[in-house]
Amino acid sequence: MKNLLGSIRVSRHAHLCGMLLVLYGISWAATYTSRYEKILDSFKWYCIADYEGWTSVRSAKLEAEFYREKYRERLDSLTAGLFDYRDKTQVQEFFLSNGLLYEEWQEEAWRSYLLAEIVSKGNHRAIMPEEVNFNYFILGEKKVMPFLEFKRGDYARPFVSHGEDTVYIHRDSLDYILREVFNDLWDSEIQSPGDFHRDELTYCLYRDLQTICEDIFIKRIYRHKKNAEKCFIEKGIDFYLPAMLAMGARLALDRNSKFELSVRDQRALLTGLALEPSHTMLYLVCQNPSLRKLRSELAKRLDFGNYYLGHPDRITLEQISRAARDIFEKMEASSGHKKE
């Protein structure tokens, strides 16, 4: 009897221990974070703490510095024996193996970081009238955005930028806009083209993407929101991609020039508007807080005010293209370059 009771007692303990292990395993599986995820999260917050140190007042700078050191220590521990997170090349190789692009560079007194999903990559050839051939990455969601984008907000997002030897197409600069407008329109009762005239951005998108806007929001050819959203965003990206590639081609041509970075960005934007004009690109360029002078030049030629396009239905694609070309040629003349 004693042996039997002992075996039952041991069995119960074994059963209880087994159940606890199972519960622990379930809990661990639900909350487990891989080493890669921990590195990604720590690296993201390390960069943000670095940014906060540049933008904060004195008391907050000390707190930002504390968190930067905290995440630096965590990265020291997490990346030990894997790669040196202070070495740019090793960081790039580590994230590239996980489908992410990493860049860092110095801008005036601060350092900028870029960590973003790689959606696709390719090669593009263009005649402008010089021939240019360049490699590009199409980037998706940013885990870490460059400093000026972090500081100035959504409308400061670039369409294109240039890395060491590759042009970056920033798909997220359009993704979030297309998604925001889609959700607003999907939840509304759109019955006629006039219903797209609710604000300038929505109307500009409608003018560029009229067919798909009417199919999705008036005719409701998609019954499920997820399918409709995917179609709307993909059609939008396909429509604006040629303009971004034209901007990338100009950046590639100007890469070794003596132009300041801000001037190169403006030349790229003007090239996109000139070769692949669209109402939405015009609107977004004019909303960028760092492009006030360029907006003023466009406003003079297209006859709109200081804050709004006014009547975007009166602005044609031909007018947008001509205005962009005129401003570009003016910049060329003032810089002593040959007129294209």
C-alpha positions, 0 to 999 in steps of 0.5 A, a space after each residue: 500500500 505504501 509503495 502504491 501511495 508513493 507511486 501515486 504521489 510521484 505520478 501526481 507530482 510528475 503530472 503537475 510538473 509536466 503541466 507547469 512545463 507545458 504552460 510555461 512553454 505556451 507562455 514562452 512561445 507567446 512572448 518569445 522574442 528572437 535575438 534578431 527582433 531584440 537587435 532590431 528593436 534596440 537598434 531602432 530605439 538607439 537611433 531615435 534616442 540619438 535623434 532626440 538628443 539633437 532635438 530636445 532642450 537641455 534637460 531632455 538631452 540628458 534623458 536622451 543620452 541616458 537611453 542612448 547609452 542604455 541601448 548601446 549597452 544592450 546592443 553590445 550584449 546582443 550583437 557580441 560574436 555576431 557583428 560589430 554594430 559600430 561598423 557600418 558595413 557589418 550592420 548593412 550585411 546583417 540587416 540585408 540578410 534579413 531583407 532590410 536596407 541600412 544607411 547612415 551619413 553625417 548631415 551638418 551637426 547630426 547623423 542620419 540613419 535609414 533602416 527600411 524594408 526592401 520591396 524590390 530592386 532593379 536597374 533603370 536606363 533613361 535619356 535626359 538627354 544624357 544617358 544614365 543607367 543606375 541600380 535602385 531599391 524600392 523601399 517599403 516601411 521604414 524602421 528608422 527614418 532619416 533625421 530631417 524626416 523624423 524632425 519635420 514630419 510626414 510631408 518631408 518624406 522624400 520620394 527618392 534619395 541616393 545611397 553610396 552607389 544605389 538610388 532609393 525609391 521611397 514607396 512609403 512616401 506614397 503608401 501612407 497617403 494612398 492608404 489614408 485617402 482610401 480609408 476615408 473614401 471607403 467609409 464614405 458614400 461616394 455616388 458621383 465624381 463631385 464627391 471626390 472634391 472634398 479636399 485638395 489631396 483627394 481631388 488630386 488623387 482622383 484626377 490622376 487615378 480617375 478610373 480606379 477611383 470610380 471603379 472602387 468607390 462609386 461602382 464598388 467592384 470590390 466587395 471586400 475592403 482588403 482586396 479593394 485597398 490592395 488594388 488601389 495602393 498597387 495601382 497608385 504606386 504603378 502610376 507614380 513610379 515612372 515619376 520617381 524613376 525620373 527623379 532617381 535618374 536626375 539624382 544619379 546624374 547629379 551625384 558627382 556634381 558640386 550642387 548642395 544636397 537640397 539643390 539636388 533634391 529640388 532638381 530631381 523633383 522638378 525633373 519628375 514633374 517635368 517628365 511625368 507630371 501629376 496633380 498629386 506630386 505637385 500637391 505633395 511638393 508644395 506641402 513639403 515645409 523645406 520647399 517653400 521657395 520651390 512652391 513659390 516659383 510653381 505658384 507664380 507660373 501656375 497661378 495658385 496661392 501661398 497655401 492652397 492650389 486653389 482650383 486644381 481642376 484648372 491646372 493641366 498636366 501640360 502646365 505642370 510640366 512646362 512650369 517645372 521645365 522653366 524653373 529647372 532651366 532657370 536653375 541651370 542658367 543661374 548655376 552656369 550649366 548648359 540649358 537642356 
